[in-house]
Amino acid sequence: MNIAGHSEAMAPRGLELTPFRGLRYDPERVGSLASVTSPPYDVVVRPDGLHHLQDADPYNIVRLILPQADTPDIRNEQAADTLRRWLAEGVLAPDPDPALYVYEQQDVDGLVQRGVIGALRVSEPEEGVVLPHEDVMTPVVADRAALMRTTRANLEPLLLTYRGDGPTSDVVERTAKLPALLTTTTEDGVRHRLWALTDRSELALVRADLAHHQALIADGHHRWATYRLLRAEHPSPGPWDLGLVLLVDTARYPLRVRAIHRLLHGLPVADALAAVEGLFRVRRLEVPLAEALAELAEAAAEGNAFLLAGDGAFHLLDHPDPALLARTVPAGHPAAWRSLDATVLHAALLEHVWHIPEDSPAHIAYIHDTEATVAKAERDGGTAVLLHPVREEVVRELARQGVTMPRKSTSFGPKPASGLVLRVVDI
């Protein structure tokens, strides 16, 4: 996606990725690099996954990205104190020279993804340099902003994609042939490798190449909105003009798109089904999860479909009443947006049928892991709503049109592990 300009003064600036002195764990001070990493903050299944990570190592990054205390202010101060202590103790230490970081993930099937981590210039929406595709929840942005403001750090990168297959990707490939700065394998079997890119000629190639590209936010809409909020709060130029990102060229390394599921607290499956009677076709499936998801995929290929769980069975909802969609799904949007499963779920089911506020943690949780969503619904007596993934081309085309999808509509992956490299704005 090239961006062309007519003059030097008017030319769009494109992506600007700046080297920084990354903050990394000292392997000699922690149990293992794998034991201090974590999935991104919004992927950690709470409370089970949180407790597991906290127990994995006293220095696990989750103590910074998801501090636990009675109030938000105390949580954030606790994270800042922890970060300062780990710096003083040498558990975390800054690299000697500014660098971009080439990052590789290889899963158990041998699938490899590579990208480059750096401090990206935080652009304005009207520049069209970084394209969001999902709405965000204001309370989550405020929460992330308070944490970053207090710690004065970008604790984990968000994930951006672009299509280049050019000089930047060539630099990434050359760097990946060198000895790695660190190598670790996390408990999910994924191998992570990191290289510091400091060669001036290679950095110049990256800078010149990325100036002609724009990026799609694959994962981290709330962190991007947080970067923009913090940039607006601080004088420019300054360190808050930048935010930590992982940039992946999907022309070489296509990402996988998965759904993000909903867990409805306090709504038993029986009540959810009673409320949709006559509005959707409902079929009870007495099959294992994998077979139920296959049925969902087949139904989603023909129209809107959802899978409800939480009572020991699965219930496939499809063939929505056209009259329900006509009166609940907002007009004035492209047909591709109006027909999204997430649009129908939020506009028709959550708002008008089940009366669930989409931004209230007391009523709804957004969970990436399918099995965990079902298990929590069965344990807590709520309703799991499982969705089928959106195709990447639909996401990208809507983003190009400036149309945002309902919040938490997609989960691109693989996501970067948190804890391999951090950015402190004062270093």
PLY file of the C-alpha trace (Angstrom):
ply
format ascii 1.0
element vertex 427
property float x
property float y
property float z
element edge 426
property int vertex1
property int vertex2
end_header
0.00 0.00 0.00
2.06 2.87 -1.27
1.36 6.47 -0.38
2.30 8.96 -3.07
2.85 12.71 -2.73
3.33 15.59 -5.18
6.03 17.55 -3.36
8.47 17.20 -0.50
6.45 19.64 1.60
3.16 17.90 0.97
4.39 14.29 0.93
2.80 12.06 3.59
5.37 10.88 6.10
4.36 7.23 6.13
5.62 4.86 8.82
8.53 6.16 10.91
10.13 3.46 13.05
12.77 4.78 15.45
15.52 2.75 17.16
15.39 2.79 20.97
17.36 1.35 23.89
15.27 -1.69 24.69
14.82 -2.79 28.27
15.36 -6.54 28.62
15.56 -9.17 31.35
19.01 -10.29 32.49
18.86 -14.08 31.95
21.13 -14.63 34.94
18.67 -12.89 37.29
15.50 -14.79 36.39
14.48 -18.44 36.36
14.33 -18.48 32.56
13.35 -16.02 29.86
10.31 -18.18 29.07
9.11 -18.01 32.69
9.03 -14.19 32.71
7.05 -13.76 29.48
3.29 -13.48 29.12
0.67 -13.23 26.41
-0.55 -9.64 25.80
-2.51 -8.21 28.74
-5.90 -8.62 27.03
-5.27 -12.28 26.14
-4.46 -13.43 29.69
-7.43 -15.45 30.94
-8.28 -14.12 34.36
-8.00 -15.13 37.12
-6.64 -18.60 36.26
-4.05 -17.55 33.68
-3.00 -14.56 35.75
-2.30 -16.69 38.81
-0.41 -19.22 36.71
1.87 -16.51 35.31
2.42 -14.90 38.69
3.49 -18.28 40.07
5.78 -19.02 37.11
8.45 -16.55 38.25
8.52 -13.68 40.78
9.70 -11.43 37.94
7.04 -12.37 35.38
6.05 -9.40 33.22
2.40 -9.87 34.21
3.25 -8.06 37.45
3.81 -4.95 35.32
1.12 -5.29 32.64
-1.61 -6.58 35.01
-0.71 -5.44 38.54
-3.12 -6.61 41.25
-4.35 -4.27 44.00
-7.58 -2.87 45.40
-7.76 0.34 43.33
-6.48 1.42 39.90
-4.19 4.07 41.41
-2.61 1.58 43.80
-2.23 -0.97 40.98
-0.43 1.53 38.77
1.86 2.79 41.53
2.64 -0.82 42.39
3.64 -1.50 38.78
5.82 1.62 38.71
7.49 0.67 42.00
8.09 -2.86 40.71
9.64 -1.56 37.50
11.93 0.82 39.40
12.99 -1.97 41.78
13.75 -4.41 38.96
15.82 -1.73 37.25
17.72 -0.98 40.44
18.35 -4.69 41.06
19.48 -5.29 37.49
16.66 -7.72 36.76
15.83 -5.46 33.83
18.57 -3.54 32.07
18.66 -1.24 29.04
20.66 -2.25 25.99
23.76 -0.10 25.44
22.78 1.23 22.00
19.52 2.25 20.33
18.26 -0.50 18.04
15.37 -1.87 16.10
14.70 -5.47 17.09
14.05 -8.26 14.63
11.65 -10.71 16.26
10.90 -14.26 15.19
8.25 -16.73 16.37
8.19 -20.36 15.29
5.31 -22.58 16.41
5.26 -26.32 17.01
4.27 -26.94 13.39
7.33 -25.06 12.15
5.40 -22.00 10.97
7.67 -18.93 11.17
6.72 -15.28 11.53
9.24 -12.45 11.54
8.86 -8.74 12.05
10.63 -5.70 13.43
10.04 -4.03 16.80
10.62 -0.29 17.13
9.27 2.99 18.46
6.74 4.20 15.89
5.78 7.84 15.36
2.22 8.23 16.64
0.34 9.68 13.68
-3.04 11.39 13.53
-6.04 9.51 12.06
-6.37 11.95 9.17
-2.85 11.07 8.01
-4.02 7.58 7.09
-0.70 6.07 8.15
-1.99 3.66 10.80
-5.40 2.18 10.04
-7.60 0.91 12.88
-10.36 -1.56 12.11
-12.10 -1.82 15.48
-13.77 0.54 17.91
-12.29 0.88 21.39
-13.73 1.07 24.89
-12.98 4.39 26.58
-12.55 2.89 30.09
-9.92 0.44 28.79
-7.98 3.25 27.09
-8.11 5.29 30.29
-6.87 2.28 32.28
-3.95 1.57 29.91
-3.07 5.28 29.76
-2.93 5.52 33.56
-0.60 2.50 33.70
1.74 3.86 31.00
1.66 7.35 32.49
2.61 6.07 35.93
5.28 3.61 34.80
6.48 5.97 32.02
6.88 2.91 29.84
5.50 1.00 26.87
5.42 -2.42 28.49
4.42 -4.49 25.45
4.26 -3.87 21.70
1.08 -3.76 19.70
0.96 -5.67 16.40
0.84 -3.83 13.06
0.83 -5.30 9.57
1.76 -3.88 6.18
2.30 -5.34 2.71
5.74 -4.54 1.35
7.94 -7.50 0.37
10.74 -4.95 -0.09
13.92 -3.63 1.55
12.65 -3.86 5.16
11.80 -7.52 4.76
15.17 -8.12 3.13
16.88 -6.54 6.16
14.79 -8.73 8.48
15.83 -11.87 6.59
19.52 -10.93 6.61
19.43 -10.16 10.32
17.73 -13.47 11.13
20.79 -15.31 9.75
23.01 -13.76 12.45
23.47 -15.07 16.02
20.39 -14.14 18.06
20.41 -11.77 21.04
18.12 -14.18 22.87
16.34 -17.46 22.23
13.62 -19.00 24.39
10.77 -21.47 24.03
7.56 -20.73 25.93
5.35 -23.43 27.43
3.07 -23.42 24.39
6.00 -24.76 22.35
6.63 -21.50 20.46
10.28 -20.57 19.96
11.07 -16.87 20.23
14.27 -15.25 18.92
15.34 -11.61 19.06
18.13 -9.70 17.29
19.28 -6.09 17.83
19.57 -4.20 14.52
22.07 -1.37 14.94
23.86 -1.21 11.57
23.37 2.33 10.24
23.11 1.35 6.59
20.48 -1.30 7.36
18.54 1.13 9.56
18.61 3.68 6.73
17.14 1.12 4.32
14.31 0.39 6.74
13.57 4.06 7.31
13.48 4.90 3.60
11.32 1.89 2.76
8.72 2.32 5.50
8.21 5.99 4.61
6.16 4.73 1.64
3.84 2.45 3.59
0.84 2.53 5.86
-0.08 -0.16 8.39
-3.17 -1.94 9.67
-3.59 -2.45 13.41
-3.80 -6.22 13.76
-3.80 -6.33 17.56
-3.65 -3.51 20.09
-6.32 -0.93 19.20
-6.58 0.15 22.83
-2.81 0.55 23.12
-2.74 2.66 19.93
-5.55 4.85 21.25
-3.55 5.11 24.48
-0.43 6.22 22.59
-2.49 8.94 20.89
-3.96 10.11 24.20
-0.54 10.30 25.88
0.95 12.09 22.89
-1.78 14.74 23.14
-1.03 15.21 26.86
2.69 15.86 26.50
4.75 18.52 24.73
6.05 17.65 21.28
8.68 16.81 20.20
9.23 14.36 23.02
9.37 10.66 23.91
5.57 10.33 24.01
5.49 11.05 20.26
6.48 7.39 19.87
4.93 4.06 20.82
6.22 0.50 20.91
5.09 -1.71 18.00
5.86 -4.95 16.18
5.57 -4.46 12.41
5.02 -7.56 10.26
5.07 -7.68 6.46
2.11 -9.94 5.64
3.26 -10.26 2.03
5.96 -12.55 3.44
4.35 -13.66 6.68
0.52 -13.78 6.47
-1.14 -13.57 9.85
-3.88 -15.90 11.04
-7.24 -14.41 11.97
-9.23 -15.85 14.87
-12.42 -14.76 16.58
-12.71 -13.19 20.03
-15.55 -14.75 22.00
-17.94 -13.25 24.52
-18.75 -14.48 28.02
-22.02 -13.07 29.32
-21.99 -12.99 33.11
-25.26 -13.62 34.92
-27.17 -14.73 31.81
-27.91 -18.48 31.94
-28.03 -20.26 28.61
-31.69 -21.13 29.11
-32.59 -17.44 29.47
-30.47 -16.47 26.46
-32.21 -19.11 24.33
-35.67 -18.12 25.53
-35.02 -14.52 24.52
-34.04 -15.43 20.93
-37.00 -17.74 20.32
-38.58 -16.79 16.99
-35.70 -14.44 16.14
-33.09 -17.05 15.15
-33.19 -20.68 14.14
-31.81 -22.62 17.13
-30.35 -26.13 16.96
-29.00 -28.06 19.95
-25.72 -29.86 19.21
-24.70 -32.77 21.43
-21.19 -32.97 19.96
-17.61 -32.15 21.04
-16.34 -28.58 20.73
-14.39 -29.22 17.51
-17.48 -30.57 15.75
-19.62 -27.72 17.06
-17.13 -25.19 15.67
-17.22 -26.98 12.31
-21.01 -26.64 12.30
-20.60 -22.95 13.16
-18.17 -22.45 10.25
-20.60 -24.10 7.83
-23.49 -21.94 9.02
-21.38 -18.75 9.02
-20.53 -19.32 5.35
-24.21 -18.77 4.54
-25.05 -15.92 6.94
-24.88 -14.73 10.53
-24.34 -17.56 13.00
-23.35 -17.94 16.64
-22.67 -20.82 19.01
-23.97 -20.59 22.57
-22.50 -22.74 25.35
-22.47 -23.01 29.11
-25.04 -25.68 29.94
-23.09 -28.73 28.82
-24.24 -28.57 25.20
-23.86 -26.27 22.20
-26.67 -24.29 20.60
-26.26 -23.06 17.03
-28.05 -19.81 16.22
-28.45 -18.95 12.53
-31.00 -17.65 9.99
-31.77 -14.41 11.89
-35.15 -12.80 11.33
-34.68 -10.13 8.60
-37.10 -7.85 10.45
-34.89 -8.01 13.57
-31.84 -7.00 11.55
-33.72 -4.23 9.75
-34.78 -2.55 12.99
-31.60 -3.05 15.02
-28.54 -2.90 12.72
-27.65 0.76 12.05
-28.02 1.97 8.48
-25.51 4.22 6.76
-22.68 1.68 6.81
-21.29 -0.52 4.02
-23.10 -3.81 3.47
-19.94 -5.69 4.50
-20.10 -3.98 7.92
-23.85 -4.49 8.39
-23.50 -8.20 7.70
-20.63 -8.85 10.12
-21.39 -11.37 12.84
-19.95 -8.95 15.41
-22.23 -6.18 14.16
-25.31 -8.37 14.45
-24.21 -9.69 17.83
-23.71 -6.24 19.32
-26.54 -4.36 17.62
-29.25 -7.01 17.65
-28.51 -9.55 20.35
-26.53 -7.70 23.04
-28.37 -4.39 22.86
-31.94 -5.29 21.89
-32.48 -8.94 22.83
-30.31 -9.64 25.86
-29.85 -6.03 27.04
-26.15 -6.53 27.83
-23.98 -3.35 27.97
-20.98 -4.12 25.77
-18.49 -2.07 27.79
-19.39 -3.31 31.28
-16.91 -5.85 32.71
-19.57 -6.85 35.23
-21.79 -8.07 32.38
-19.45 -9.19 29.60
-15.91 -10.48 29.10
-13.98 -10.76 25.84
-11.91 -13.96 25.72
-9.60 -15.19 22.95
-9.34 -18.83 24.02
-12.33 -20.88 22.87
-12.04 -23.70 25.42
-11.51 -21.24 28.27
-14.64 -19.30 27.28
-16.78 -22.44 27.35
-15.24 -23.68 30.61
-15.79 -20.36 32.39
-19.41 -20.21 31.21
-20.09 -23.72 32.49
-18.37 -23.01 35.80
-19.99 -19.61 36.41
-23.46 -20.30 35.02
-23.16 -17.70 32.26
-23.43 -17.90 28.49
-20.49 -18.25 26.12
-21.07 -16.76 22.68
-18.60 -18.24 20.19
-17.98 -16.51 16.86
-16.44 -17.57 13.56
-13.40 -15.55 12.39
-13.72 -12.71 9.88
-11.65 -13.01 6.69
-8.56 -10.74 6.67
-9.49 -9.20 3.31
-12.81 -8.00 4.77
-11.00 -6.39 7.71
-8.44 -4.67 5.48
-11.03 -3.38 2.99
-13.22 -1.89 5.72
-10.14 -0.25 7.26
-9.23 1.27 3.90
-12.73 2.76 3.74
-12.27 4.24 7.20
-14.96 1.96 8.66
-14.30 0.50 12.10
-15.69 -2.86 13.15
-17.38 -3.49 16.50
-14.87 -3.76 19.33
-13.02 -7.03 19.80
-14.12 -8.37 16.40
-10.89 -10.09 15.42
-7.78 -11.66 16.87
-4.77 -11.64 14.57
-1.85 -13.86 15.40
0.58 -15.03 16.33
0.84 -12.23 18.86
4.19 -11.07 20.25
5.12 -12.35 23.69
5.20 -9.64 26.34
8.41 -9.34 28.33
11.07 -9.82 25.65
11.73 -6.12 25.11
10.21 -3.03 26.81
10.54 0.69 26.17
10.98 3.20 28.99
10.42 6.75 27.74
13.12 8.24 29.99
15.88 5.98 28.65
0 1
1 2
2 3
3 4
4 5
5 6
6 7
7 8
8 9
9 10
10 11
11 12
12 13
13 14
14 15
15 16
16 17
17 18
18 19
19 20
20 21
21 22
22 23
23 24
24 25
25 26
26 27
27 28
28 29
29 30
30 31
31 32
32 33
33 34
34 35
35 36
36 37
37 38
38 39
39 40
40 41
41 42
42 43
43 44
44 45
45 46
46 47
47 48
48 49
49 50
50 51
51 52
52 53
53 54
54 55
55 56
56 57
57 58
58 59
59 60
60 61
61 62
62 63
63 64
64 65
65 66
66 67
67 68
68 69
69 70
70 71
71 72
72 73
73 74
74 75
75 76
76 77
77 78
78 79
79 80
80 81
81 82
82 83
83 84
84 85
85 86
86 87
87 88
88 89
89 90
90 91
91 92
92 93
93 94
94 95
95 96
96 97
97 98
98 99
99 100
100 101
101 102
102 103
103 104
104 105
105 106
106 107
107 108
108 109
109 110
110 111
111 112
112 113
113 114
114 115
115 116
116 117
117 118
118 119
119 120
120 121
121 122
122 123
123 124
124 125
125 126
126 127
127 128
128 129
129 130
130 131
131 132
132 133
133 134
134 135
135 136
136 137
137 138
138 139
139 140
140 141
141 142
142 143
143 144
144 145
145 146
146 147
147 148
148 149
149 150
150 151
151 152
152 153
153 154
154 155
155 156
156 157
157 158
158 159
159 160
160 161
161 162
162 163
163 164
164 165
165 166
166 167
167 168
168 169
169 170
170 171
171 172
172 173
173 174
174 175
175 176
176 177
177 178
178 179
179 180
180 181
181 182
182 183
183 184
184 185
185 186
186 187
187 188
188 189
189 190
190 191
191 192
192 193
193 194
194 195
195 196
196 197
197 198
198 199
199 200
200 201
201 202
202 203
203 204
204 205
205 206
206 207
207 208
208 209
209 210
210 211
211 212
212 213
213 214
214 215
215 216
216 217
217 218
218 219
219 220
220 221
221 222
222 223
223 224
224 225
225 226
226 227
227 228
228 229
229 230
230 231
231 232
232 233
233 234
234 235
235 236
236 237
237 238
238 239
239 240
240 241
241 242
242 243
243 244
244 245
245 246
246 247
247 248
248 249
249 250
250 251
251 252
252 253
253 254
254 255
255 256
256 257
257 258
258 259
259 260
260 261
261 262
262 263
263 264
264 265
265 266
266 267
267 268
268 269
269 270
270 271
271 272
272 273
273 274
274 275
275 276
276 277
277 278
278 279
279 280
280 281
281 282
282 283
283 284
284 285
285 286
286 287
287 288
288 289
289 290
290 291
291 292
292 293
293 294
294 295
295 296
296 297
297 298
298 299
299 300
300 301
301 302
302 303
303 304
304 305
305 306
306 307
307 308
308 309
309 310
310 311
311 312
312 313
313 314
314 315
315 316
316 317
317 318
318 319
319 320
320 321
321 322
322 323
323 324
324 325
325 326
326 327
327 328
328 329
329 330
330 331
331 332
332 333
333 334
334 335
335 336
336 337
337 338
338 339
339 340
340 341
341 342
342 343
343 344
344 345
345 346
346 347
347 348
348 349
349 350
350 351
351 352
352 353
353 354
354 355
355 356
356 357
357 358
358 359
359 360
360 361
361 362
362 363
363 364
364 365
365 366
366 367
367 368
368 369
369 370
370 371
371 372
372 373
373 374
374 375
375 376
376 377
377 378
378 379
379 380
380 381
381 382
382 383
383 384
384 385
385 386
386 387
387 388
388 389
389 390
390 391
391 392
392 393
393 394
394 395
395 396
396 397
397 398
398 399
399 400
400 401
401 402
402 403
403 404
404 405
405 406
406 407
407 408
408 409
409 410
410 411
411 412
412 413
413 414
414 415
415 416
416 417
417 418
418 419
419 420
420 421
421 422
422 423
423 424
424 425
425 426
